[in-house]
Amino acid sequence: MAKINVSELNGIALNWAVASFYEKNISIGHNHTMTAPAIFDIDLINMQVDGGAELNYLLESIGLLMQSEKISATYDEDFHGTERDEDGGAWIAYKRDYYLSGANLLTAVLRCLVATKFGDFITIPDLLLELTTFYQVGLDSSKMDYET
């Protein structure tokens, strides 16, 4: 297991952390086209739910998630962090004492969601690191991001 800062979660590692937030019975595998890693809900697979086992359903319901978890968000068009969108800004999602940013609203909100349960750091399976390549972003060597 590897310890990672929640603010650095992205992609499959972020999906795994969100599934952990919801205490899902999860498995790491490949997507339906076998072209990328994916996180699966074992309970949905056992119930023979066709095509719905990949944990990507939050993409369609980010507003409902924000409402149910009472997460707020704002867009900072002059963001000075390392992870910004193409316009140079970033989304900031916040709840209680947790303020997490992302180049898009979904990433910021999901990072915030994970932080409210696990704090600033989360332990993820080593396999996720093996499926992921981390690289430095900008000049800040303490910030890491990843690409698949």
C-alpha positions, 0 to 999 in steps of 0.5 A, a space after each residue: 500500500 502507498 500513502 498519497 496526498 488526496 490533493 494529488 489523486 486523479 484518474 483511477 486512483 481517485 476512482 478507487 478513493 471515491 469507491 473507498 469513501 462509499 465502502 464499496 466492495 471493489 476490484 481493480 481490472 480493465 475497462 470493457 475495451 481492455 484498454 485502460 484500468 478500471 475500478 469495479 463494484 463487486 456487488 453489482 457484478 454479483 447481481 449481474 448488472 450489465 454494463 453498470 459495474 464500472 464506478 463512473 456513475 458519478 460523472 453524470 450526477 456531480 450536482 446531486 453528489 455536491 448537494 447530498 454531501 454538502 460540498 460547495 465549489 467555486 471557480 478561481 480564474 486566477 488560480 496560482 496552483 500547479 493544476 489549472 485548466 486551459 484558461 489558467 483557472 481552477 475549481 476549488 471544492 470545499 467542505 468544513 476545513 477541506 479546500 481542494 482544487 482541480 482543473 475541472 469541477 469533478 476532480 475538485 469535488 471528488 478530492 474534497 469528498 475523499 478528504 472529508 473521510 480520510 483527511 489529507 492523505 489516503 493509502 492506495 493499493 500498490 497496484 494502482 501505482 503500477 498502473 499509473 505513471 507519476 510525473 512532476 507538474 510545473 516547478 513544484 516538486 512536491 506536487 505530483 499528478 499522473 497520466 495513464 
